[in-house]
Amino acid sequence: MHETPVPRLSVVLATDTYETIRPVVRHLGRQTIREQIELVIVGERGRILDVDPLETEGFAGVSVVEVASLFPIGPARAAGVRQARAPVVFIGETHTYAHPTWAERIVEVHAERDGVVPGFGNANPRSALSWAIFLLDYGQWLHLLPPRETSSAPTHNGSFRRQLLLDLGETLDQALTQGDHLSLLLHARDHRLYFEPAARIDHLNVARWRPWLQERFLGGVLLAGRRAQRWSALRRLVYLCGSPLIPPLLVLRLRKPLGAARRAGRLPAGTLPALIVGGLVSAAGEMVGYAAGHPGSAEPKMMEFELHKVRYASRGEPDTR
């Protein structure tokens, strides 16, 4: 009787169809420790995911978790975490592509850390719009920067000890929704987080003007709206009044990744103006979120970007084979 191998890393992927995550799975299949990785695929009940047995062969296990809905995505990802078997869980996305030694390095660093943030590269680097939105979201973890302890981690595309996530109880459902809630919870519990640029993963970004502006604005609305649900009226007012300061603060915060990317010859012309415009649009969204919360229509629109970002990338990019 064959025993099921115990994985060292579980990758949780919430998706509408298997086709949506096929390029992600192919990249995971090229990992140097593929046989130690478990795939946990979360999908809506009643929908046939048609997991490809050839592409998923050789992993430590493949588990399909059915949920009532992928919306909101936080509870769906939480269901995947609870199903995972490995001591370390990575919250994946439909549009991030791991380099071959990514998983190996993640597992190594987790021997001494509670959470690991990988080094991010740009999966569609020819566009200034792509670079601007990439730097705004992931610039502080650009793979060209040195490794270090970090006080924050992205809600998705970060890896965490499974037990510390389970210890959050029912709060985990909300914590795995986009925003800064998870980072704040982990920081409050003194968990050790580490940025490891050698664990590289490439992130695909919106690079067409209209959806780019829409994603920036809605992202600001949702971030502020979720904060507003937890904050007092006074704190919301302070942040509402301070929202115009967001663009210059963002540029200051991103001076190191901007400098590193520029020295490496990565930034196309127009990146800095696009970054400033993106900061202004995000600030406008945050002002709306702090003042009025977020409308119910915002999350479904952001879910479309979350699941199908490849539809909004530059023409001819990326090569996700």
C-alpha positions in Angstrom: 0.0 0.0 0.0 1.5 3.4 -1.1 1.5 6.2 1.4 0.6 9.7 0.2 3.7 11.8 0.4 3.5 14.6 3.0 4.1 17.9 1.1 6.4 20.7 2.4 4.6 23.4 0.6 0.9 23.8 -0.3 -0.1 26.3 -3.0 -3.7 27.5 -2.8 -5.2 28.7 -6.1 -8.7 30.0 -6.3 -10.0 30.0 -9.8 -13.1 29.7 -12.0 -11.7 27.2 -14.4 -8.6 25.1 -14.7 -7.7 26.8 -18.0 -7.4 30.1 -16.1 -4.6 28.7 -13.9 -3.0 26.4 -16.5 0.1 28.6 -17.0 0.5 28.9 -13.3 0.4 25.2 -12.8 2.9 24.7 -15.7 5.4 27.0 -13.9 4.9 25.1 -10.6 5.5 21.9 -12.5 9.0 23.1 -13.3 10.0 23.6 -9.7 13.1 21.8 -8.4 11.1 20.4 -5.6 7.9 19.7 -7.5 7.4 16.3 -5.7 7.2 18.2 -2.4 4.5 20.6 -3.5 0.7 20.2 -3.0 -1.8 22.0 -5.2 -5.0 23.1 -3.5 -7.4 24.3 -6.2 -10.5 26.1 -5.0 -13.5 26.4 -7.3 -17.2 27.0 -7.2 -19.4 24.0 -6.4 -21.1 22.5 -9.4 -18.5 23.8 -11.9 -16.3 21.2 -13.6 -12.6 22.3 -13.2 -11.3 19.6 -15.6 -7.9 19.4 -13.8 -5.3 18.1 -16.3 -3.8 14.9 -14.9 -0.7 15.1 -17.1 0.2 18.6 -16.0 -0.5 17.8 -12.3 1.3 14.5 -12.3 4.4 14.4 -10.1 3.2 16.8 -7.3 2.9 15.6 -3.8 -0.9 15.9 -4.1 -3.7 17.7 -5.8 -6.8 18.6 -3.9 -9.9 20.3 -5.3 -11.9 22.3 -2.7 -15.5 23.2 -3.6 -17.0 26.4 -2.2 -20.4 28.0 -2.7 -18.9 31.1 -4.4 -15.5 32.6 -5.2 -17.0 36.0 -4.3 -15.7 37.3 -2.0 -12.4 35.6 -2.6 -11.1 35.7 1.0 -13.3 32.9 2.4 -12.6 30.8 -0.7 -8.8 31.1 -0.1 -9.4 30.4 3.6 -11.2 27.1 2.7 -8.1 26.1 0.7 -5.8 26.9 3.6 -7.9 24.7 5.9 -7.7 21.8 3.4 -3.9 22.1 2.9 -1.7 19.4 4.3 1.7 21.1 4.2 3.2 23.1 7.2 3.7 26.1 4.8 1.0 27.6 2.6 1.4 29.9 -0.3 -1.6 32.0 -1.3 -1.3 32.0 -5.1 -3.0 34.0 -7.9 -4.1 33.2 -11.4 -1.4 35.5 -12.9 1.9 34.9 -11.1 4.6 32.6 -12.5 7.2 31.1 -10.3 10.8 30.6 -11.4 12.2 27.0 -11.0 13.9 27.5 -7.6 11.1 29.6 -6.1 9.6 26.8 -4.0 12.9 25.4 -2.9 14.0 28.8 -1.5 10.6 29.5 0.1 10.8 26.2 2.1 14.4 26.8 3.1 13.7 30.3 4.5 10.6 29.1 6.3 12.9 26.9 8.5 13.4 30.1 10.6 10.6 32.5 9.5 6.8 32.6 10.0 6.2 34.2 6.6 8.2 34.7 3.4 7.6 37.3 0.7 9.2 36.3 -2.6 11.1 38.6 -4.9 8.7 40.0 -7.6 9.5 40.4 -11.2 7.3 42.0 -13.9 5.8 39.4 -16.2 4.9 42.0 -18.9 7.8 44.5 -18.7 7.5 46.3 -22.0 4.7 48.7 -20.8 5.1 51.8 -18.7 1.6 51.2 -17.4 2.5 47.7 -16.3 5.6 48.9 -14.6 3.7 51.7 -12.8 1.0 49.4 -11.4 3.6 46.8 -10.6 5.7 49.2 -8.6 2.7 50.6 -6.8 1.6 47.1 -5.7 4.8 45.2 -5.3 7.7 47.6 -5.7 8.9 47.3 -2.1 9.5 43.6 -2.8 11.2 44.0 -6.2 13.5 41.1 -6.8 16.5 43.4 -7.4 16.4 44.6 -3.8 18.4 42.9 -1.0 16.9 40.4 1.4 15.6 41.7 4.7 13.2 41.4 7.6 9.9 43.0 6.7 6.9 44.1 8.8 4.4 43.6 6.0 3.5 41.0 3.4 1.0 40.9 0.5 -2.2 39.1 1.3 -1.7 37.0 -1.8 1.7 35.8 -3.2 3.0 35.4 0.3 3.8 32.2 2.1 2.9 31.6 5.8 3.1 28.8 8.3 -0.3 27.1 8.0 -0.8 26.9 11.8 -0.5 30.7 12.3 -3.2 31.2 9.6 -5.4 28.6 11.3 -4.9 30.3 14.6 -6.7 33.3 13.2 -9.9 31.3 13.3 -12.9 32.9 11.6 -10.9 36.1 11.1 -8.9 34.3 8.4 -11.8 34.6 5.9 -11.6 38.4 6.0 -7.8 38.5 6.4 -7.3 36.8 3.0 -9.4 39.4 1.2 -7.3 42.1 -0.6 -6.0 44.8 1.7 -3.6 45.1 4.6 -5.7 43.2 7.3 -3.5 40.1 7.2 -0.2 42.0 7.6 -1.6 44.0 10.6 -2.8 40.8 12.3 0.6 39.1 11.9 2.5 42.1 13.0 0.3 42.4 16.1 1.2 38.8 17.0 5.0 39.4 16.5 5.3 36.9 13.7 8.6 37.1 11.8 8.3 37.9 8.1 11.2 37.9 5.6 11.7 39.2 2.1 13.7 36.7 0.0 14.4 38.0 -3.5 16.0 34.7 -4.6 12.5 33.1 -4.4 11.5 34.9 -7.6 8.0 35.0 -9.0 6.8 37.2 -11.9 3.5 39.1 -11.6 1.3 40.0 -14.6 -0.1 43.5 -14.6 -2.9 45.4 -16.2 -1.4 47.5 -19.1 -4.4 49.0 -21.0 -5.4 52.5 -20.1 -9.1 52.1 -19.3 -8.9 49.0 -17.2 -5.7 50.3 -15.7 -7.4 53.4 -14.4 -10.4 51.4 -13.2 -8.3 48.9 -11.3 -6.3 51.7 -9.6 -9.5 53.5 -8.6 -11.4 50.5 -7.4 -8.4 49.2 -5.5 -8.2 52.5 -3.6 -12.0 52.4 -2.9 -11.8 48.8 -1.6 -8.7 49.3 0.5 -10.1 52.4 2.3 -13.6 50.9 2.5 -12.3 47.8 4.3 -10.3 49.9 6.7 -13.3 52.1 7.3 -15.2 49.0 8.5 -12.6 48.5 11.3 -11.8 52.2 12.1 -13.5 54.9 14.2 -15.1 57.9 12.4 -12.3 60.1 13.6 -9.6 58.0 12.1 -11.5 57.7 8.9 -11.7 61.6 8.8 -8.0 61.9 9.4 -7.1 59.6 6.5 -9.7 61.2 4.3 -8.1 64.6 4.8 -4.7 63.1 4.3 -5.5 61.2 1.0 -4.0 64.0 -1.2 -0.6 63.2 0.3 -0.7 59.6 -1.0 1.0 60.2 -4.4 4.2 62.0 -3.1 4.4 59.5 -0.2 4.2 56.6 -2.7 7.0 58.1 -4.8 9.2 58.6 -1.8 8.5 55.0 -0.6 9.4 53.6 -4.0 12.6 55.5 -4.5 14.8 52.4 -3.9 12.9 50.0 -6.2 12.7 52.8 -8.8 16.5 53.3 -8.6 17.2 49.6 -8.7 15.0 49.0 -11.8 16.4 52.1 -13.5 20.0 51.0 -13.0 19.1 47.6 -14.3 17.7 49.2 -17.5 14.3 47.8 -16.9 12.0 50.9 -16.9 10.5 52.0 -20.2 9.9 55.7 -21.0 6.9 57.1 -19.2 7.0 54.9 -16.1 7.4 57.8 -13.6 4.5 59.9 -15.0 2.3 56.8 -15.1 3.2 56.0 -11.5 2.2 59.5 -10.4 -1.1 59.2 -12.3 -1.7 55.8 -10.7 -1.0 57.3 -7.2 -3.5 60.1 -7.9 -6.2 57.7 -9.1 -5.6 55.4 -6.1 -5.8 58.4 -3.7 -9.1 59.5 -5.3 -10.5 56.0 -4.7 -9.3 56.0 -1.1 -11.1 59.3 -0.5 -14.3 57.7 -1.7 -13.7 54.7 0.4 -13.0 56.6 3.6 -16.0 58.9 3.0 -18.7 56.4 2.0 -17.3 52.9 2.3 -17.2 50.8 -0.9 -20.1 50.2 -3.2 -21.3 46.6 -3.7 -20.4 46.8 -7.4 -16.7 47.4 -6.7 -15.7 43.9 -5.6 -17.2 42.0 -8.6 -15.3 44.3 -11.0 -12.1 43.7 -9.1 -12.7 39.9 -9.1 -12.7 40.1 -12.9 -9.2 41.6 -12.8 -8.1 39.1 -10.1 -9.1 36.1 -12.1 -8.5 37.2 -15.7 -5.7 39.7 -15.6 -4.2 38.2 -18.7 -7.1 39.8 -20.7 -5.8 43.2 -19.7 -2.1 42.8 -20.3 -0.1 44.3 -23.1 -0.7 42.8 -26.6 1.9 40.0 -27.1 2.7 39.7 -23.4 3.3 37.7 -21.4 4.8 34.4 -22.7 3.2 32.2 -20.0 3.9 28.8 -21.6 
